[in-house]
Every structure is written in C-alpha cells, then in structure tokens.
Amino acid sequence: LLALRAVQDDNYVTRGAALQALAEKWPDQNTRDLLALRAVQDDNEYTRRAALQALAEKWPDQSTRDLLALRAVQDDNEYTRSAALQALAEKWPDQTTRDLLALRAVEALDSSDRGAACSALGTMHSEFGRILPTRFLDGFGPYLDPLKPIPRQHVEKAAARVGIRPEEIDAQVAALSAHLGWDVTVGAKRKVVS
C-alpha cells in the first residue's frame, strides 16, 4: 500500500510521507530502488527532497552520493538542489564534496544555488558557517549571494545566534573565510576561465 501511495497518490505530501515510512520501516533494496526513482521522476520537489533525504540517511554509500551530486546540479528546483548539497556536506564531509560545494558557491548561475552551496560548505566548518549565508540566520533559504560581501551587522547577528562572543567574531570570520576559500566580508570572485 505504501509503495502504491508513494507513486500514485495525487497529494505530494502523502507521496513523500509514504517514501519516508518505507525507508524507516522497510529499508530494503526495493525501497531503495523506489526512492532513487522518485528522487528523479516525481513531479513535485517536496517528494524528490524526501526521497533524497531518506536515501542519504539509510544508504550513505557511493551510489547515493553520486545521485545526490547529480540532483544538486540537475534538479529543476532550487530547494531540492539545496537539500542534495546539504546531505552531501553532512554525510560525505571530504575533499570531493568540499570541491563540489566550493565550485557551486562561486560558479552556479543562480544566486540561490550559490548561497545554498556556501551554506552547505559552511556546514563542514561550523554552525556559524551554516547559518551565516542565510538571510534569516536559520540555515535555510533564502540565501545571501556569496559573490557579495556579508555585512558586519549580519555577521554579528549570526555570531550571537550561535554563542560566539564579540571578541571572537573576527577570528571566527577569518577561520570560516579560510575554509570557504574567500573572505566573506568581501565576497567570492568567479574564476576566470581562459
């Protein structure tokens, strides 16, 4: 019944809930195959996100990683792309993920994609790094564009939100900037390709 609801239900929330329940209660190959299929083919971004998140949680292997990397670039919805980037940062915090996120943070065409990649890359550094590129300092979109400077007032609010003392802010900003590969108070620069 859940497998049918995950594919045939008219309501995207029901489809997503069915996928999550299957992953939680029946984490077998059939469920994995269904999740991978729905992560690409479902017509609703919420359902695709639910499928990607369940895959990352229950099957954190190379196949899932490859699918997340593809959806982070190819999905037609910014929130699904963002969820894929965040799952990569959380489950595979290695140099390959770091390189992908750093590239997307600077080279993605859409500013929201750049911001989501910056937040995911920041996640690999600290909670401060995760929330700083978000407009409401919650770690979720809308995102600030990493190609633009982050205002000092925003930096101070983010620091306060995660418990960084005022005298430690500059050191935290410097450490995060070193991790990201650009000074967040100046903004990232696109690489010139010749």
C-alpha positions as CSV (number, residue, x, y, z in Angstrom):
1,L,0.0,0.0,0.0
2,L,2.8,2.5,0.9
3,A,4.7,1.7,-2.3
4,L,1.5,2.5,-4.3
5,R,0.8,5.7,-2.4
6,A,4.4,6.8,-2.9
7,V,3.9,6.7,-6.7
8,Q,0.1,7.1,-7.4
9,D,-1.3,9.4,-4.7
10,D,-2.4,12.8,-6.1
11,N,-1.0,14.6,-3.0
12,Y,2.7,15.2,-2.9
13,V,2.8,15.3,0.9
14,T,1.2,11.8,1.0
15,R,3.8,10.5,-1.6
16,G,6.7,12.0,0.5
17,A,5.3,10.5,3.8
18,A,4.9,7.1,2.1
19,L,8.5,7.2,0.9
20,Q,9.8,8.2,4.4
21,A,7.8,5.5,6.1
22,L,9.1,2.9,3.6
23,A,12.7,3.9,4.2
24,E,12.1,3.9,8.0
25,K,10.3,0.6,8.3
26,W,11.4,-1.4,5.2
27,P,14.9,-0.3,4.3
28,D,15.5,-3.0,1.7
29,Q,16.6,-2.9,-1.9
30,N,13.1,-2.5,-3.3
31,T,12.6,0.6,-1.1
32,R,16.0,1.9,-2.1
33,D,15.2,1.5,-5.8
34,L,11.8,3.2,-5.4
35,L,13.4,6.1,-3.6
36,A,16.1,6.6,-6.3
37,L,13.4,6.5,-8.9
38,R,11.1,9.0,-7.1
39,A,14.1,11.3,-6.4
40,V,14.4,11.8,-10.1
41,Q,11.0,11.2,-11.6
42,D,8.4,12.6,-9.1
43,D,6.9,15.8,-10.4
44,N,7.0,17.5,-7.0
45,E,10.1,18.9,-5.4
46,Y,8.9,18.1,-1.9
47,T,8.6,14.4,-2.8
48,R,12.0,14.4,-4.6
49,R,13.6,16.0,-1.5
50,A,12.0,13.4,0.8
51,A,13.4,10.7,-1.4
52,L,16.9,12.2,-1.4
53,Q,17.0,12.7,2.3
54,A,15.8,9.2,3.0
55,L,18.5,7.8,0.7
56,A,21.2,9.8,2.4
57,E,20.1,8.7,5.8
58,K,19.6,5.0,5.2
59,W,22.0,4.3,2.3
60,P,25.1,6.6,2.7
61,D,27.2,4.9,0.1
62,Q,28.8,5.9,-3.2
63,S,25.7,5.2,-5.3
64,T,23.6,7.6,-3.1
65,R,26.4,10.1,-3.1
66,D,26.6,10.1,-6.9
67,L,22.8,10.5,-7.2
68,L,22.9,13.5,-4.7
69,A,25.7,15.1,-6.7
70,L,23.7,14.8,-9.9
71,R,20.5,16.2,-8.3
72,A,22.5,19.0,-6.7
73,V,23.1,20.2,-10.3
74,Q,20.4,18.8,-12.4
75,D,17.1,19.1,-10.4
76,D,14.9,21.9,-11.7
77,N,14.0,23.1,-8.2
78,E,16.4,25.2,-6.0
79,Y,15.2,23.7,-2.7
80,T,15.8,20.1,-4.0
81,R,19.2,21.1,-5.2
82,S,19.9,22.7,-1.8
83,A,18.8,19.6,0.1
84,A,21.1,17.5,-2.0
85,L,24.0,19.8,-1.3
86,Q,23.3,19.8,2.4
87,A,23.1,16.0,2.5
88,L,26.4,15.7,0.7
89,A,28.0,18.1,3.3
90,E,26.6,16.2,6.2
91,K,27.2,12.6,5.1
92,W,30.3,13.0,3.0
93,P,32.4,15.8,4.5
94,D,35.5,15.1,2.5
95,Q,37.6,16.9,-0.1
96,T,35.5,15.8,-3.1
97,T,32.4,17.2,-1.5
98,R,34.2,20.3,-0.5
99,D,35.4,20.9,-4.0
100,L,31.9,20.5,-5.5
101,L,30.4,22.9,-2.9
102,A,33.2,25.5,-3.4
103,L,32.7,25.3,-7.2
104,R,28.9,25.7,-6.9
105,A,29.2,28.5,-4.4
106,V,31.2,30.6,-6.9
107,E,30.2,29.3,-10.3
108,A,26.5,28.4,-10.1
109,L,24.4,30.7,-12.3
110,D,21.6,31.2,-9.8
111,S,22.4,33.2,-6.7
112,S,20.2,31.0,-4.6
113,D,22.3,27.9,-5.7
114,R,25.5,29.8,-4.8
115,G,24.1,30.6,-1.4
116,A,22.9,27.1,-0.7
117,A,26.3,25.7,-1.7
118,C,28.0,28.3,0.5
119,S,25.8,27.3,3.5
120,A,26.5,23.6,2.8
121,L,30.2,24.2,2.6
122,G,29.9,26.3,5.8
123,T,28.2,23.3,7.5
124,M,31.5,21.5,7.1
125,H,33.2,24.2,9.2
126,S,30.7,25.1,11.9
127,E,27.1,26.1,12.8
128,F,28.2,29.7,12.3
129,G,29.3,28.8,8.7
130,R,26.0,27.0,8.1
131,I,23.7,29.9,9.1
132,L,25.8,32.9,8.1
133,P,24.9,32.7,4.4
134,T,21.1,32.6,5.2
135,R,19.0,35.7,5.2
136,F,17.2,34.7,8.4
137,L,20.2,33.0,10.1
138,D,18.4,29.7,10.3
139,G,20.4,27.6,7.8
140,F,17.6,27.6,5.2
141,G,16.8,29.7,2.2
142,P,16.5,32.4,1.2
143,Y,20.3,32.6,0.9
144,L,22.7,35.5,0.6
145,D,24.8,35.6,-2.6
146,P,28.4,34.6,-1.7
147,L,29.7,36.8,-4.5
148,K,28.6,39.8,-2.4
149,P,30.0,40.9,0.9
150,I,28.2,39.8,4.0
151,P,27.5,43.0,6.1
152,R,29.1,43.3,9.5
153,Q,25.7,43.6,11.2
154,H,24.6,40.2,9.7
155,V,27.9,38.6,10.8
156,E,27.4,39.9,14.4
157,K,23.8,38.6,14.5
158,A,24.9,35.2,13.2
159,A,27.7,35.1,15.8
160,A,25.3,36.0,18.6
161,R,22.8,33.3,17.4
162,V,25.5,30.6,17.8
163,G,27.1,31.9,21.0
164,I,30.2,33.5,19.6
165,R,31.5,36.2,21.9
166,P,32.0,39.7,20.3
167,E,35.8,39.5,20.8
168,E,35.9,36.1,19.0
169,I,34.0,37.2,15.9
170,D,36.9,38.3,13.8
171,A,38.8,35.1,14.4
172,Q,35.7,33.0,13.6
173,V,35.2,35.0,10.4
174,A,38.8,34.5,9.4
175,A,38.6,30.8,10.1
176,L,35.4,30.4,8.1
177,S,36.8,32.5,5.2
178,A,39.9,30.3,5.1
179,H,37.7,27.2,5.0
180,L,35.5,28.6,2.2
181,G,38.4,30.0,0.1
182,W,37.3,33.6,0.1
183,D,36.7,36.5,2.6
184,V,33.0,36.5,3.4
185,T,33.3,40.3,4.2
186,V,34.5,40.9,0.6
187,G,32.7,38.3,-1.4
188,A,33.8,35.5,-3.6
189,K,35.2,36.1,-7.0
190,R,34.3,34.0,-10.0
191,K,37.3,32.2,-11.6
192,V,38.3,33.4,-15.0
193,V,38.4,30.5,-17.4
194,S,40.6,31.1,-20.5
